[in-house]
Amino acid sequence: MTWRISIRAKLITAYLTMAIPLIALLGFGFYERYQSQIDNVYKSREEASRLVAANFSSFVQGISTTISSAGHAIVKTDMSTNAIIAYLSEIRNEHPEMASISYVSPAGNVIASTDPKKIGKNVSFRSSFQQVISGKEIALGGFWQNLDGYSGFVITSGIREGGRLVAVMMATINAAMLDKFIPAFKTAGACLYDSKGTLVFESGHPDIDSSDRKWERFSFIKKALHGNVSRSDKFTSPVFKEDRFMVALPIKDIGWVAGSSISANKTLAPIKEDMIKTGSLALAIFVLASGFSLVIGNLITKPIIKESSSYW
């Protein structure tokens, strides 16, 4: 009997000696595939983020060129306030992404605007205005949301003649209209954050709660605001309400951040499905092989035991 057990044990041990490394190799293969998939996700999100940044930079430059041209035209002609308003209204009608356009004095007083409520107000306290006063040609203000729930930001451009600031143009942008200018990805999101880490735009989500716009708490957003390309670990998105992977990067000369994220579940689903199928098959083979080794063990040990019994 001791021989029988010993032979069985040796056969099973020999089988496990071969099976365990194969199982370990299978597990390592899954791990390598997982890492490869994650790397591909980050690479594709970085490319998408760069596309978002390029498109937004082009958008800002286009708006700045439009309002700067308008500002120079106003300065060079002797227009009345009503004529300026009519002129700016024509431009606004051609660019519905602009909620309003204002012509402002170097002191910060709104001389004319497509929004009557702004005329006569002083906007010199605004950060974008102060940046232009300090010498920047184009400056962006941070995200804001008025009482009606309308959200956006201001693009400010200085009008200079002979190096002297003679006027300032300010265009208020409706952030919900950026869908027309920022690329839409079928399975991923495109997003923009202002210089304080506030979410300004998320493709496909025009209405976002103010509490879900505070992204400065995420380390990867902070890193991007400091000028670095940043990859997130898997995190729960306040907007999508699900786990996602994301890449965020700085937008040069603007001080904002562009990003692109993708669902973690959808990304890893093919790997998980393959792991379940292959793992189940491997387990079934392991169980069958173990049973087979026991049967072979019995077939081998029975004649030996029988022979040894007759000998003794």
KEMIBA-56699 format. One record per residue (C-alpha): residue number from 0; x, y, z. Coordinates in nm, 2 decimals, padded with zeros to 4 digits. Example, Ala and Ser with C-alpha at 12.3 -4.5 7.8 and 13.67 -1.06 7.14 Angstrom:
REM residues 2
ATOM,0,01.23,-00.45,00.78
ATOM,1,01.37,-00.11,00.71
//
This chain:
REM residues 312
ATOM,0,00.00,00.00,00.00
ATOM,1,00.29,00.24,00.09
ATOM,2,00.44,00.17,-00.26
ATOM,3,00.10,00.25,-00.42
ATOM,4,00.07,00.58,-00.24
ATOM,5,00.43,00.67,-00.31
ATOM,6,00.40,00.60,-00.69
ATOM,7,00.08,00.80,-00.71
ATOM,8,00.23,01.09,-00.52
ATOM,9,00.53,01.08,-00.75
ATOM,10,00.31,01.08,-01.06
ATOM,11,00.10,01.37,-00.93
ATOM,12,00.41,01.56,-00.83
ATOM,13,00.56,01.51,-01.17
ATOM,14,00.24,01.64,-01.33
ATOM,15,00.23,01.94,-01.10
ATOM,16,00.59,02.02,-01.17
ATOM,17,00.49,02.06,-01.53
ATOM,18,00.15,02.22,-01.48
ATOM,19,00.24,02.49,-01.22
ATOM,20,00.50,02.66,-01.44
ATOM,21,00.26,02.66,-01.73
ATOM,22,-00.01,02.82,-01.51
ATOM,23,00.24,03.08,-01.40
ATOM,24,00.34,03.14,-01.76
ATOM,25,-00.03,03.19,-01.85
ATOM,26,-00.07,03.44,-01.56
ATOM,27,00.24,03.63,-01.67
ATOM,28,00.10,03.64,-02.02
ATOM,29,-00.22,03.80,-01.90
ATOM,30,-00.02,04.05,-01.69
ATOM,31,00.19,04.15,-01.99
ATOM,32,-00.12,04.19,-02.20
ATOM,33,-00.29,04.40,-01.93
ATOM,34,00.02,04.63,-01.91
ATOM,35,00.03,04.66,-02.29
ATOM,36,-00.33,04.75,-02.31
ATOM,37,-00.29,05.02,-02.04
ATOM,38,00.01,05.16,-02.22
ATOM,39,-00.18,05.18,-02.54
ATOM,40,-00.47,05.35,-02.37
ATOM,41,-00.24,05.62,-02.22
ATOM,42,-00.07,05.67,-02.56
ATOM,43,-00.40,05.71,-02.74
ATOM,44,-00.53,05.95,-02.47
ATOM,45,-00.22,06.16,-02.49
ATOM,46,-00.25,06.19,-02.87
ATOM,47,-00.62,06.28,-02.82
ATOM,48,-00.53,06.54,-02.55
ATOM,49,-00.27,06.70,-02.79
ATOM,50,-00.54,06.72,-03.05
ATOM,51,-00.78,06.89,-02.80
ATOM,52,-00.51,07.13,-02.70
ATOM,53,-00.43,07.22,-03.06
ATOM,54,-00.79,07.27,-03.15
ATOM,55,-00.86,07.49,-02.85
ATOM,56,-00.54,07.70,-02.92
ATOM,57,-00.66,07.75,-03.27
ATOM,58,-01.01,07.84,-03.15
ATOM,59,-00.87,08.10,-02.90
ATOM,60,-00.64,08.25,-03.17
ATOM,61,-00.93,08.27,-03.41
ATOM,62,-01.15,08.45,-03.16
ATOM,63,-00.86,08.69,-03.07
ATOM,64,-00.80,08.77,-03.44
ATOM,65,-01.17,08.84,-03.50
ATOM,66,-01.21,09.07,-03.20
ATOM,67,-00.87,09.24,-03.25
ATOM,68,-00.96,09.32,-03.61
ATOM,69,-01.29,09.47,-03.49
ATOM,70,-01.10,09.67,-03.22
ATOM,71,-00.86,09.82,-03.47
ATOM,72,-01.14,09.90,-03.71
ATOM,73,-01.33,10.08,-03.43
ATOM,74,-01.02,10.28,-03.32
ATOM,75,-00.94,10.39,-03.67
ATOM,76,-01.29,10.52,-03.74
ATOM,77,-01.50,10.77,-03.56
ATOM,78,-01.80,10.55,-03.46
ATOM,79,-02.07,10.64,-03.22
ATOM,80,-02.15,10.41,-02.93
ATOM,81,-02.46,10.28,-03.11
ATOM,82,-02.26,10.22,-03.43
ATOM,83,-02.00,10.02,-03.24
ATOM,84,-02.28,09.81,-03.08
ATOM,85,-02.43,09.75,-03.42
ATOM,86,-02.09,09.65,-03.56
ATOM,87,-02.01,09.42,-03.27
ATOM,88,-02.36,09.26,-03.30
ATOM,89,-02.30,09.17,-03.66
ATOM,90,-01.98,08.99,-03.56
ATOM,91,-02.15,08.81,-03.27
ATOM,92,-02.43,08.69,-03.51
ATOM,93,-02.16,08.54,-03.73
ATOM,94,-02.00,08.37,-03.42
ATOM,95,-02.27,08.23,-03.19
ATOM,96,-02.00,08.08,-02.97
ATOM,97,-01.95,08.44,-02.85
ATOM,98,-02.22,08.52,-02.59
ATOM,99,-02.12,08.89,-02.60
ATOM,100,-01.84,09.12,-02.73
ATOM,101,-01.73,09.43,-02.55
ATOM,102,-01.52,09.73,-02.64
ATOM,103,-01.33,09.86,-02.34
ATOM,104,-01.12,10.16,-02.26
ATOM,105,-00.76,10.11,-02.13
ATOM,106,-00.90,10.21,-01.79
ATOM,107,-01.13,09.92,-01.79
ATOM,108,-01.46,10.10,-01.86
ATOM,109,-01.70,09.92,-02.10
ATOM,110,-01.77,10.17,-02.37
ATOM,111,-01.99,09.95,-02.59
ATOM,112,-02.11,09.59,-02.57
ATOM,113,-02.36,09.35,-02.73
ATOM,114,-02.48,09.29,-02.37
ATOM,115,-02.65,09.62,-02.26
ATOM,116,-02.60,09.53,-01.89
ATOM,117,-02.22,09.55,-01.93
ATOM,118,-02.21,09.91,-02.07
ATOM,119,-02.06,10.15,-01.82
ATOM,120,-01.92,09.89,-01.59
ATOM,121,-01.56,09.87,-01.50
ATOM,122,-01.38,09.54,-01.56
ATOM,123,-01.03,09.63,-01.48
ATOM,124,-01.03,09.39,-01.19
ATOM,125,-01.07,09.09,-01.42
ATOM,126,-00.75,08.88,-01.44
ATOM,127,-00.75,08.86,-01.82
ATOM,128,-00.78,09.24,-01.84
ATOM,129,-00.49,09.28,-01.60
ATOM,130,-00.28,09.04,-01.81
ATOM,131,-00.34,09.24,-02.12
ATOM,132,-00.26,09.57,-01.94
ATOM,133,00.07,09.40,-01.83
ATOM,134,00.17,09.34,-02.19
ATOM,135,00.00,09.01,-02.31
ATOM,136,-00.17,09.02,-02.65
ATOM,137,-00.42,08.75,-02.56
ATOM,138,-00.54,08.64,-02.21
ATOM,139,-00.81,08.40,-02.09
ATOM,140,-01.02,08.45,-01.78
ATOM,141,-01.12,08.17,-01.56
ATOM,142,-01.45,07.97,-01.57
ATOM,143,-01.76,08.15,-01.45
ATOM,144,-02.13,08.06,-01.41
ATOM,145,-02.40,08.32,-01.38
ATOM,146,-02.73,08.30,-01.20
ATOM,147,-02.90,08.15,-01.50
ATOM,148,-02.67,07.86,-01.51
ATOM,149,-02.49,07.98,-01.82
ATOM,150,-02.12,07.90,-01.81
ATOM,151,-01.82,08.02,-02.00
ATOM,152,-01.50,08.23,-01.99
ATOM,153,-01.36,08.55,-02.14
ATOM,154,-01.10,08.59,-02.41
ATOM,155,-00.94,08.93,-02.39
ATOM,156,-00.72,09.10,-02.65
ATOM,157,-00.53,09.43,-02.64
ATOM,158,-00.55,09.69,-02.92
ATOM,159,-00.21,09.87,-02.94
ATOM,160,-00.09,10.15,-03.17
ATOM,161,00.28,10.22,-03.17
ATOM,162,00.32,10.00,-02.86
ATOM,163,00.06,10.20,-02.67
ATOM,164,-00.26,10.03,-02.54
ATOM,165,-00.56,10.22,-02.69
ATOM,166,-00.84,09.98,-02.62
ATOM,167,-00.93,09.63,-02.50
ATOM,168,-01.16,09.38,-02.66
ATOM,169,-01.34,09.12,-02.45
ATOM,170,-01.54,08.82,-02.59
ATOM,171,-01.74,08.61,-02.35
ATOM,172,-01.75,08.25,-02.47
ATOM,173,-02.03,08.01,-02.42
ATOM,174,-01.85,07.70,-02.31
ATOM,175,-02.13,07.47,-02.42
ATOM,176,-02.06,07.58,-02.78
ATOM,177,-01.71,07.44,-02.78
ATOM,178,-01.85,07.11,-02.90
ATOM,179,-01.83,07.26,-03.25
ATOM,180,-01.46,07.32,-03.22
ATOM,181,-01.32,07.05,-02.99
ATOM,182,-01.30,06.70,-03.15
ATOM,183,-01.55,06.44,-03.04
ATOM,184,-01.42,06.09,-02.98
ATOM,185,-01.66,05.80,-03.01
ATOM,186,-01.55,05.61,-02.70
ATOM,187,-01.36,05.88,-02.51
ATOM,188,-01.41,06.22,-02.36
ATOM,189,-01.24,06.55,-02.44
ATOM,190,-01.20,06.81,-02.17
ATOM,191,-01.06,07.15,-02.08
ATOM,192,-00.96,07.30,-01.74
ATOM,193,-00.88,07.66,-01.66
ATOM,194,-00.57,07.78,-01.48
ATOM,195,-00.72,07.70,-01.14
ATOM,196,-00.81,07.34,-01.24
ATOM,197,-01.18,07.41,-01.28
ATOM,198,-01.35,07.19,-01.55
ATOM,199,-01.47,07.43,-01.82
ATOM,200,-01.57,07.18,-02.09
ATOM,201,-01.64,06.81,-02.12
ATOM,202,-01.76,06.68,-02.46
ATOM,203,-02.11,06.55,-02.46
ATOM,204,-02.18,06.71,-02.11
ATOM,205,-02.30,07.07,-02.16
ATOM,206,-02.47,07.08,-01.81
ATOM,207,-02.23,06.99,-01.53
ATOM,208,-02.30,07.06,-01.16
ATOM,209,-02.07,07.32,-01.01
ATOM,210,-01.96,07.07,-00.75
ATOM,211,-01.84,06.83,-01.03
ATOM,212,-01.62,07.10,-01.18
ATOM,213,-01.36,07.12,-00.90
ATOM,214,-01.08,06.90,-01.04
ATOM,215,-00.78,07.08,-00.88
ATOM,216,-00.79,06.81,-00.61
ATOM,217,-00.67,06.55,-00.86
ATOM,218,-00.29,06.52,-00.86
ATOM,219,-00.28,06.46,-01.23
ATOM,220,-00.45,06.79,-01.30
ATOM,221,-00.22,06.97,-01.06
ATOM,222,00.08,06.82,-01.24
ATOM,223,-00.05,06.93,-01.58
ATOM,224,-00.11,07.28,-01.44
ATOM,225,00.26,07.29,-01.35
ATOM,226,00.35,07.22,-01.71
ATOM,227,00.38,06.84,-01.73
ATOM,228,00.21,06.57,-01.92
ATOM,229,00.03,06.36,-01.66
ATOM,230,-00.13,06.02,-01.66
ATOM,231,-00.39,05.93,-01.40
ATOM,232,-00.43,05.60,-01.23
ATOM,233,-00.78,05.46,-01.25
ATOM,234,-01.00,05.71,-01.08
ATOM,235,-01.37,05.78,-01.04
ATOM,236,-01.48,06.07,-01.27
ATOM,237,-01.72,06.32,-01.10
ATOM,238,-01.88,06.38,-01.44
ATOM,239,-01.91,06.02,-01.58
ATOM,240,-01.97,05.86,-01.24
ATOM,241,-01.75,05.57,-01.34
ATOM,242,-01.38,05.46,-01.32
ATOM,243,-01.17,05.60,-01.60
ATOM,244,-00.82,05.64,-01.73
ATOM,245,-00.70,05.99,-01.83
ATOM,246,-00.41,06.19,-01.97
ATOM,247,-00.39,06.57,-01.90
ATOM,248,-00.14,06.81,-02.05
ATOM,249,-00.07,07.18,-02.05
ATOM,250,-00.18,07.41,-02.33
ATOM,251,00.12,07.63,-02.41
ATOM,252,00.09,08.01,-02.38
ATOM,253,-00.26,07.98,-02.24
ATOM,254,-00.21,07.83,-01.89
ATOM,255,-00.50,07.59,-01.93
ATOM,256,-00.51,07.21,-01.94
ATOM,257,-00.64,06.98,-02.21
ATOM,258,-00.73,06.62,-02.14
ATOM,259,-00.90,06.30,-02.26
ATOM,260,-01.04,06.01,-02.06
ATOM,261,-01.18,05.67,-02.14
ATOM,262,-01.39,05.42,-01.94
ATOM,263,-01.18,05.17,-01.75
ATOM,264,-01.44,04.90,-01.76
ATOM,265,-01.48,04.92,-02.14
ATOM,266,-01.10,04.94,-02.19
ATOM,267,-01.03,04.63,-01.97
ATOM,268,-01.35,04.43,-02.07
ATOM,269,-01.18,04.24,-02.36
ATOM,270,-00.89,04.13,-02.13
ATOM,271,-01.12,04.03,-01.85
ATOM,272,-01.34,03.83,-02.08
ATOM,273,-01.04,03.65,-02.23
ATOM,274,-00.90,03.58,-01.88
ATOM,275,-01.23,03.43,-01.77
ATOM,276,-01.25,03.21,-02.09
ATOM,277,-00.89,03.10,-02.09
ATOM,278,-00.88,03.06,-01.71
ATOM,279,-01.19,02.84,-01.71
ATOM,280,-01.04,02.63,-01.99
ATOM,281,-00.71,02.60,-01.81
ATOM,282,-00.89,02.50,-01.49
ATOM,283,-01.10,02.24,-01.67
ATOM,284,-00.78,02.09,-01.83
ATOM,285,-00.61,02.10,-01.49
ATOM,286,-00.89,01.91,-01.33
ATOM,287,-00.92,01.65,-01.61
ATOM,288,-00.54,01.60,-01.62
ATOM,289,-00.53,01.55,-01.24
ATOM,290,-00.81,01.29,-01.27
ATOM,291,-00.63,01.13,-01.56
ATOM,292,-00.30,01.12,-01.36
ATOM,293,-00.49,00.94,-01.07
ATOM,294,-00.63,00.68,-01.32
ATOM,295,-00.29,00.63,-01.47
ATOM,296,-00.15,00.60,-01.12
ATOM,297,-00.40,00.32,-01.04
ATOM,298,-00.33,00.14,-01.36
ATOM,299,00.04,00.14,-01.29
ATOM,300,00.03,00.06,-00.91
ATOM,301,-00.23,-00.22,-00.92
ATOM,302,-00.01,-00.47,-01.12
ATOM,303,00.29,-00.38,-00.90
ATOM,304,00.10,-00.43,-00.58
ATOM,305,-00.05,-00.75,-00.72
ATOM,306,00.29,-00.88,-00.83
ATOM,307,00.45,-00.79,-00.49
ATOM,308,00.17,-00.96,-00.30
ATOM,309,00.22,-01.29,-00.49
ATOM,310,00.60,-01.26,-00.45
ATOM,311,00.57,-01.24,-00.07
//
